């Protein structure tokens, strides 16, 4: 394993173990052992377990944002932009189940408080910009953009949970994604501006 591979190997192993056993149920010694490195090597790259957890979260969010930047079309009306962001967020989640599950796990843990506000803003910039654009165009209900964004993300989380727990054909899965998007859009759209 080259020196450059070690942090990536540690992060990949940590992801697998955190998803399987949770943050508290995964000692750093187990991560180091399964990654094929010493404890000292793990702590050379990540000074604390908290730093390792936050670094993994940041790396996953960067990967998701890169995917969305490549896939989600920036053209079309506001609803079409929302549809693309919704659809591709879900597509990434279904293709990267452990990573998406980790994001959910992280959001409900004390580790979220360790991420600087500037980093959180950077990670959600694409979503925030779209919500602000829609709000400025008065296309959304007059609620705080952060609340509307959270409500929409909860729809993605819930649909992810449902689709990963069910056996659904690809065709039915796409139909359910479209149906839930329409439900979500109806929930947040300003009824005065269809």
Buried (B, 14 or more C-beta within 10 A) or exposed (E): EEEEEBBEBBBBBBBBBBBEEEBEEBEBEBBBBBBEBEEEBBBEBBEEBEEBBBBBBBBBBEEBBEBBEEBBEEEEEBBEBBBBBBBBBBBBBBEBEBBBBBBBBBEEBEBEEBBEEEBEEBBBEBBBEBBEBBBEEEBBBEEEBEEBBEBBBEBBBEBBEEBEEEEBEEEEBEEBBEEBBEEBBEEBBBEEEE
